[in-house]
Structure formats: C-alpha cells, structure tokens
Amino acid sequence: MRDETPEQPAPLRSGYTTGSCATATSLAAARLLLGGEAADAVEIVLPKGKRVMLRLEFCRLIDGGAEAGTLKDAGDDPDVTHGALIHARVRLAAEPGVRFHAGPGVGTVTRPGLVLAVGEPAINPVPRRMMTDHLTELAGTLGYAGGFEVTVCVQGGEALALKTMNPRLGILGGLSILGTTGIVRPFSCAAYIASIHQGIDVACANGFTHLAACTGNASEDAMRQRYGLDDTALIEMGDFAGAVLKHLRKAPVARLSLCGGFGKISKLAAGHMDLHSRHSSIDLPQLARWAAELGADSALQAAIEGANTSQQALALAHADGVPLGNAVCARALAFARRTVPARVALEVFAIDRQGVIVGEALENP
C-alpha cells in the first residue's frame, strides 16, 4: 500500500510511463547482447528530447538473448502500475527491424476499435517508436545490421489489469504499455479522458449504438439492470462528463444514457462539465430555487438550502411530493444537449447512495 498523502501540500513528483520503462529495459538488454555491457542504469531520450536515467533491477543474459528490468516509478500519480517490475527480453534476429511480443503481464488486443489491430500486443504506438528509435540508434553505433525481437513483460500484470479498463476494451491477459510523452504527470486527467474516448471508440467499433456513461460502479449497476447492457457499452466516465459529451460529436452513437449520483447530476444540471469537487460544488440554494419552481413552500425551500448533503435535500423534496430528482435530470439533459449533436438521443438518470434511480429525464430518438 502506498503512503498516505501528507497533510501539508508539497510539490507533486512526476514519474515515468510503462513505455519509458520498456524502452530503458529493452535498450539495456540489447546493449548487453551487442556490446557485452551489463548496466545498473540506462539513459533514454523521451519523445520531446529530454534525457532521463532509469535505474535497473537486473541486466543479464538468458538463453538465446538478454533481459533487463526496472521498477515502475509513477511519482505521485495514483497509478496501478506504480512499483511494478517492467522487464524486456531481447533476442537478435537476422531480419532488420524491431518486432514486439506480449510477455507475461502484457495484454493482447482482441477487439477492433483501438489504435492497434486485433492480435497485436498491447504496446501502444509511441512506446513502440521509442523502443525502435533507441534500438536502431544502438545498432547503427555498433555496426549491427540485423533486427530485434522484443518481448515486454509486467510482473503481476494480469492481476493489475483487472483494476483497469483493459478487460472492457478487449485487451486480455495483462496491462497495456502506454505513454505519449514518457512522463507521468501526477493526478493528470489526460490519461483518464483518453481511456473514456478509447472506451467509446471500442464500443462503436464493436457495433454498440446505445452507450451508458456512468460516474461509478453503482450507476453502472443501475444501467446494467435497467437495460441489460454489455460491459463494453458501459463507459466509466467518473467526473469527466464533458469528455463523453464532446466525443459524441465524432462517435457514431445513436443513444446515450447518462447516469450518476444525484449530487453529480445536479452539478451537470447547473452547467458543469467537470463533476469533481475540486472544480464544481453542489449548489443547495440552486436546488431550493428549482424546488420552488415545482411548488415547494418556503419551509421546504429553507430546509433544502440548509441540508447537509444533496441526498438529504432530495429526500426532503420527495417527502413533500416535489419531484426534484426528475427536474434536475431534465435540466442536466438540456445542458448536455447543447454539446451533443441532435442525431444522438439523450437521457439522464440520477441514483441515490443505494443505487436506486431517484430521477430520470428521457428523450425520444
């Protein structure tokens, strides 16, 4: 278990992607094979030109080749691969070029819709390019005219992959080797948004036209129970509603169901695309005003405005026969419609803490 976040704020530390780790370890293994040099650290060049040094856990000859490993350091980012052993096995080949293989803990693509073809190891284009560039430069320096067979492995990767979206995306058997800059930025939302877009693209490529974008497990369960949707059609959007809504401008989706906790849906209704508490807050006075428009008397309005939570405000409204859940969903739908093209039928659902649907707004296709 990683250490708790300190109470006093401090500068967040960046780390290195699995793609950087694979590049460093494949380079070290190839250098051992071609030059006889067993290193305990290796320098690589990141896509934007920065040079970094990664420490190695081992660099050794194996039957028919060599292998090197490093521990993934994600810095202060809550990455499931932090501390995982990433290692590469390299064998020389007569045919020039670099060919990639999925070793233990690295997944294989089994569904269309990703940037990689079905059957390919889940090693993304930028890490492939990084490894190819470094190995090609090494070969040129040492006068080697042949090629390389590179097998990337992640110790425990198959179990770690169950904590990611890989199984839902059809990447089976392990993790993906990722990274576009080589650097992990702490608490960056970029990777999460990319996974949302990837999830939508995979669902569309596999013929799903009705998707449900959900803020968490409870909302996914609610949509699964209501519609019997396949897991591939369930998009885990977390707090990034905007990432879903904007991507629908170019994704061939016919129908979208948005589902989340009542508080988060109330933020969407108030015009917020990012539903995280760092960027938007539940507006209880706004909820009270909306309740007033539905006929709530002054006492109920005051009670809603003074509620401890949005769920309490909702319970107060429902106890008085005021359909606040439906009204909030209707406003959220109207706001989402400003972004989503008319060809996509929209509907919005709100759930309580038990996962029960407490509000909905439906729109005919």
C-alpha positions as CSV (number, residue, x, y, z in Angstrom):
1,M,0.0,0.0,0.0
2,R,1.3,3.4,-0.9
3,D,1.9,6.1,1.8
4,E,-0.9,8.4,2.7
5,T,-0.9,11.8,1.2
6,P,0.8,14.3,3.6
7,E,-1.4,16.9,5.3
8,Q,0.9,19.7,4.2
9,P,0.9,20.3,0.5
10,A,4.1,19.7,-1.3
11,P,5.2,19.8,-5.0
12,L,4.0,16.6,-6.7
13,R,6.6,14.4,-8.2
14,S,6.4,13.2,-11.8
15,G,7.2,9.6,-12.8
16,Y,7.9,7.6,-15.9
17,T,5.4,5.7,-18.1
18,T,5.4,2.0,-18.8
19,G,6.6,2.9,-22.3
20,S,9.7,4.6,-20.8
21,C,10.4,1.6,-18.7
22,A,10.1,-0.7,-21.6
23,T,12.4,1.5,-23.7
24,A,15.0,1.6,-21.0
25,T,14.9,-2.2,-20.3
26,S,14.9,-3.2,-24.0
27,L,17.9,-0.9,-24.7
28,A,19.8,-2.2,-21.7
29,A,19.2,-5.8,-22.8
30,A,20.2,-5.1,-26.4
31,R,23.3,-3.3,-25.3
32,L,24.3,-6.3,-23.3
33,L,23.8,-8.6,-26.2
34,L,25.7,-6.5,-28.7
35,G,28.3,-4.8,-26.6
36,G,28.7,-7.0,-23.6
37,E,27.8,-4.2,-21.2
38,A,25.7,-5.1,-18.2
39,A,24.5,-1.8,-16.8
40,D,22.7,-0.9,-13.5
41,A,21.1,2.2,-15.0
42,V,20.4,3.4,-18.5
43,E,19.7,6.7,-20.1
44,I,16.9,7.2,-22.7
45,V,15.6,10.1,-24.7
46,L,11.9,11.0,-24.2
47,P,9.7,12.0,-27.2
48,K,10.2,15.7,-26.5
49,G,14.0,15.4,-26.3
50,K,14.6,15.2,-22.5
51,R,17.2,12.7,-21.4
52,V,16.5,10.7,-18.2
53,M,18.2,8.0,-16.4
54,L,16.3,4.9,-15.1
55,R,17.8,2.5,-12.6
56,L,17.7,-1.2,-13.4
57,E,16.9,-4.1,-11.1
58,F,18.8,-6.5,-13.2
59,C,20.5,-6.8,-16.6
60,R,21.5,-10.3,-17.6
61,L,22.0,-12.9,-20.3
62,I,19.3,-15.5,-20.7
63,D,19.0,-18.5,-23.0
64,G,19.2,-17.0,-26.6
65,G,19.1,-13.4,-25.5
66,A,19.2,-10.9,-22.7
67,E,16.8,-9.3,-20.3
68,A,16.7,-6.2,-18.1
69,G,14.1,-4.9,-15.6
70,T,13.2,-1.8,-13.8
71,L,10.6,-0.9,-11.1
72,K,7.9,1.5,-12.5
73,D,8.0,4.8,-10.6
74,A,4.8,6.7,-11.2
75,G,5.9,9.6,-9.0
76,D,2.9,10.9,-7.0
77,D,0.3,9.7,-9.6
78,P,-2.1,7.0,-8.2
79,D,-1.1,4.6,-11.0
80,V,-1.9,0.9,-10.6
81,T,1.5,0.1,-12.1
82,H,3.5,2.1,-9.5
83,G,6.2,-0.3,-8.1
84,A,5.6,-3.0,-10.7
85,L,8.5,-4.7,-12.3
86,I,8.7,-3.9,-16.0
87,H,11.1,-6.0,-17.9
88,A,12.1,-6.7,-21.5
89,R,13.6,-9.7,-23.2
90,V,15.6,-9.1,-26.3
91,R,16.7,-11.6,-28.9
92,L,18.7,-10.8,-32.1
93,A,17.2,-11.6,-35.5
94,A,18.6,-11.8,-39.0
95,E,15.8,-9.7,-40.5
96,P,16.3,-5.9,-39.8
97,G,13.7,-4.1,-37.8
98,V,12.0,-4.4,-34.4
99,R,9.2,-6.9,-33.7
100,F,7.2,-6.7,-30.5
101,H,5.7,-9.5,-28.4
102,A,3.4,-9.6,-25.3
103,G,5.2,-11.4,-22.5
104,P,3.6,-12.4,-19.2
105,G,1.6,-9.5,-17.8
106,V,1.1,-7.6,-21.1
107,G,-2.2,-7.8,-22.8
108,T,-3.2,-8.7,-26.3
109,V,-5.8,-6.8,-28.4
110,T,-8.9,-8.9,-29.0
111,R,-11.5,-6.3,-30.2
112,P,-11.4,-3.7,-33.0
113,G,-11.6,0.0,-32.3
114,L,-8.2,0.5,-30.7
115,V,-5.2,2.1,-32.4
116,L,-3.7,-1.4,-32.6
117,A,-5.0,-4.3,-34.7
118,V,-6.6,-7.4,-33.2
119,G,-4.0,-9.9,-32.2
120,E,-1.3,-7.3,-31.6
121,P,0.4,-7.0,-28.2
122,A,-0.9,-4.0,-26.3
123,I,2.2,-1.9,-26.7
124,N,1.0,1.5,-27.9
125,P,2.5,3.4,-30.9
126,V,4.6,5.9,-29.0
127,P,6.4,3.3,-26.8
128,R,6.9,1.2,-30.0
129,R,8.5,4.2,-31.6
130,M,10.6,4.9,-28.6
131,M,12.0,1.4,-28.5
132,T,12.5,1.2,-32.2
133,D,14.4,4.6,-32.3
134,H,16.7,3.6,-29.4
135,L,17.4,0.1,-30.7
136,T,18.0,1.4,-34.3
137,E,20.5,4.0,-33.0
138,L,22.3,1.3,-30.9
139,A,22.5,-0.9,-33.9
140,G,24.0,1.8,-36.1
141,T,26.5,2.8,-33.4
142,L,27.7,-0.8,-33.1
143,G,27.6,-1.7,-36.7
144,Y,24.8,-4.3,-36.3
145,A,22.8,-4.9,-39.4
146,G,20.2,-7.4,-38.0
147,G,16.9,-6.9,-36.1
148,F,15.5,-7.4,-32.7
149,E,12.7,-9.5,-31.2
150,V,11.4,-7.6,-28.1
151,T,9.1,-9.2,-25.5
152,V,7.8,-6.8,-22.9
153,C,6.6,-8.2,-19.5
154,V,5.0,-6.8,-16.4
155,Q,5.3,-8.9,-13.2
156,G,1.7,-9.4,-11.9
157,G,0.3,-7.5,-14.8
158,E,-2.6,-9.9,-15.4
159,A,-3.9,-9.2,-11.9
160,L,-3.2,-5.4,-12.1
161,A,-5.1,-5.2,-15.4
162,L,-8.3,-6.2,-13.6
163,K,-8.1,-2.8,-11.9
164,T,-8.1,-1.0,-15.3
165,M,-10.5,-0.7,-18.2
166,N,-8.4,-3.2,-20.3
167,P,-10.8,-6.2,-20.0
168,R,-13.7,-4.0,-21.0
169,L,-11.8,-2.7,-24.0
170,G,-10.9,-6.2,-25.1
171,I,-7.3,-6.1,-24.0
172,L,-6.8,-9.5,-22.4
173,G,-4.0,-11.1,-20.5
174,G,-2.4,-8.1,-18.9
175,L,-1.7,-4.4,-19.0
176,S,-1.1,-2.0,-21.8
177,I,2.3,-0.4,-22.4
178,L,1.4,3.3,-22.5
179,G,2.7,6.8,-22.8
180,T,2.9,9.7,-25.2
181,T,5.5,11.9,-23.5
182,G,7.3,9.3,-21.4
183,I,6.4,11.2,-18.3
184,V,3.6,10.5,-15.8
185,R,2.2,13.8,-14.7
186,P,0.8,13.4,-11.1
187,F,-3.0,13.4,-11.0
188,S,-3.3,14.3,-14.6
189,C,-6.7,13.8,-16.1
190,A,-5.4,13.3,-19.6
191,A,-5.0,9.6,-19.3
192,Y,-8.5,9.2,-17.9
193,I,-10.0,11.2,-20.6
194,A,-8.1,9.2,-23.2
195,S,-9.5,6.0,-21.7
196,I,-13.0,7.4,-21.9
197,H,-12.6,8.2,-25.6
198,Q,-11.0,4.8,-26.2
199,G,-13.9,3.1,-24.5
200,I,-16.4,4.9,-26.7
201,D,-14.5,4.1,-29.8
202,V,-14.2,0.4,-28.9
203,A,-17.9,0.2,-28.2
204,C,-18.8,1.8,-31.5
205,A,-16.3,-0.4,-33.4
206,N,-18.0,-3.5,-31.9
207,G,-21.5,-2.5,-33.0
208,F,-22.9,-0.9,-29.9
209,T,-25.0,2.1,-30.6
210,H,-26.6,2.6,-27.2
211,L,-24.0,3.5,-24.6
212,A,-24.4,4.4,-20.9
213,A,-21.8,6.8,-19.4
214,C,-21.7,6.3,-15.6
215,T,-19.9,8.1,-12.8
216,G,-19.1,4.9,-10.8
217,N,-20.0,1.2,-10.1
218,A,-23.4,1.9,-8.6
219,S,-24.6,3.9,-11.6
220,E,-23.2,1.2,-13.9
221,D,-25.1,-1.5,-12.0
222,A,-28.3,0.7,-12.4
223,M,-27.9,0.9,-16.1
224,R,-27.0,-2.8,-16.4
225,Q,-30.1,-3.7,-14.5
226,R,-32.4,-1.4,-16.5
227,Y,-31.1,-2.1,-20.0
228,G,-29.0,-5.3,-19.8
229,L,-26.2,-3.5,-21.5
230,D,-22.9,-5.4,-22.3
231,D,-19.9,-4.2,-20.2
232,T,-18.4,-2.8,-23.4
233,A,-21.3,-0.4,-23.8
234,L,-20.8,0.9,-20.2
235,I,-18.4,3.8,-20.2
236,E,-16.8,4.7,-16.9
237,M,-16.7,8.5,-17.1
238,G,-16.0,9.3,-13.5
239,D,-16.3,13.0,-13.1
240,F,-15.5,13.8,-16.7
241,A,-18.9,14.2,-18.3
242,G,-17.5,16.7,-20.7
243,A,-15.1,14.1,-22.2
244,V,-18.1,11.9,-23.1
245,L,-20.4,14.7,-24.4
246,K,-17.7,16.3,-26.6
247,H,-16.5,13.0,-28.1
248,L,-20.0,12.2,-29.3
249,R,-19.6,14.8,-31.9
250,K,-17.5,12.3,-33.9
251,A,-18.5,9.0,-32.5
252,P,-21.4,7.1,-34.2
253,V,-23.6,6.7,-31.1
254,A,-27.3,6.6,-31.6
255,R,-28.3,6.8,-27.9
256,L,-26.6,7.9,-24.7
257,S,-27.8,7.2,-21.2
258,L,-26.0,9.4,-18.6
259,C,-26.2,8.1,-15.0
260,G,-24.7,9.3,-11.8
261,G,-25.3,10.1,-8.2
262,F,-27.9,12.8,-7.6
263,G,-25.3,15.3,-6.4
264,K,-23.1,14.9,-9.5
265,I,-26.1,15.1,-11.8
266,S,-27.1,18.3,-10.1
267,K,-23.7,19.8,-11.0
268,L,-24.2,18.9,-14.6
269,A,-27.7,20.5,-14.4
270,A,-26.0,23.6,-13.1
271,G,-23.8,23.7,-16.2
272,H,-20.6,22.0,-15.0
273,M,-18.8,19.6,-17.3
274,D,-16.2,18.5,-14.7
275,L,-18.1,17.0,-11.7
276,H,-15.2,16.7,-9.3
277,S,-15.4,18.6,-6.1
278,R,-12.1,20.4,-7.0
279,H,-13.9,22.1,-9.9
280,S,-17.6,22.3,-9.0
281,S,-19.7,22.3,-5.9
282,I,-23.3,21.2,-5.2
283,D,-25.4,24.3,-5.1
284,L,-28.0,23.8,-2.4
285,P,-29.6,27.3,-2.8
286,Q,-30.0,26.5,-6.5
287,L,-31.7,23.2,-5.6
288,A,-34.0,25.1,-3.3
289,R,-34.9,27.5,-6.2
290,W,-35.6,24.6,-8.5
291,A,-37.8,23.1,-5.9
292,A,-39.7,26.4,-5.6
293,E,-40.4,26.2,-9.3
294,L,-42.0,22.8,-8.6
295,G,-44.3,24.2,-5.9
296,A,-42.1,23.8,-2.8
297,D,-43.2,26.2,0.0
298,S,-40.9,28.5,1.9
299,A,-40.3,26.0,4.7
300,L,-39.2,23.2,2.3
301,Q,-37.0,25.7,0.4
302,A,-35.3,26.7,3.6
303,A,-34.8,23.0,4.6
304,I,-33.3,22.2,1.3
305,E,-31.0,25.2,1.4
306,G,-29.9,24.1,4.9
307,A,-29.4,20.5,4.1
308,N,-26.2,18.7,4.9
309,T,-26.0,16.9,1.6
310,S,-27.7,16.8,-1.8
311,Q,-29.2,13.4,-0.9
312,Q,-30.8,14.9,2.2
313,A,-32.2,17.8,0.1
314,L,-33.6,15.2,-2.4
315,A,-35.2,13.2,0.4
316,L,-36.8,16.3,1.9
317,A,-38.3,17.2,-1.5
318,H,-39.6,13.7,-2.2
319,A,-41.1,13.5,1.2
320,D,-43.1,16.6,0.3
321,G,-44.1,15.2,-3.1
322,V,-41.8,17.5,-5.0
323,P,-40.2,15.6,-8.0
324,L,-36.8,17.3,-7.6
325,G,-34.9,14.3,-9.0
326,N,-36.7,14.4,-12.3
327,A,-36.4,18.1,-12.6
328,V,-32.6,18.0,-12.0
329,C,-32.2,15.3,-14.6
330,A,-34.3,17.3,-17.1
331,R,-32.0,20.3,-16.6
332,A,-28.9,18.1,-16.9
333,L,-30.3,16.8,-20.2
334,A,-31.0,20.3,-21.5
335,F,-27.4,21.3,-20.7
336,A,-25.9,18.2,-22.2
337,R,-28.0,18.7,-25.4
338,R,-26.1,22.0,-26.1
339,T,-23.0,19.9,-26.7
340,V,-24.3,16.6,-28.1
341,P,-25.4,16.6,-31.7
342,A,-29.1,16.1,-32.4
343,R,-28.6,12.7,-34.0
344,V,-27.9,11.2,-30.5
345,A,-30.9,10.5,-28.4
346,L,-30.2,11.6,-24.8
347,E,-31.5,10.5,-21.4
348,V,-30.3,11.2,-17.9
349,F,-30.7,9.2,-14.7
350,A,-29.8,10.1,-11.0
351,I,-29.4,7.5,-8.3
352,D,-29.2,7.6,-4.5
353,R,-26.4,6.1,-2.4
354,Q,-28.1,2.6,-2.7
355,G,-28.0,2.7,-6.4
356,V,-31.8,3.3,-6.8
357,I,-32.9,5.5,-9.6
358,V,-34.4,8.7,-8.0
359,G,-34.8,10.8,-11.1
360,E,-34.9,10.5,-14.8
361,A,-35.4,12.5,-18.0
362,L,-36.0,10.7,-21.2
363,E,-35.8,12.0,-24.7
364,N,-37.3,10.2,-27.7
365,P,-34.9,9.4,-30.6
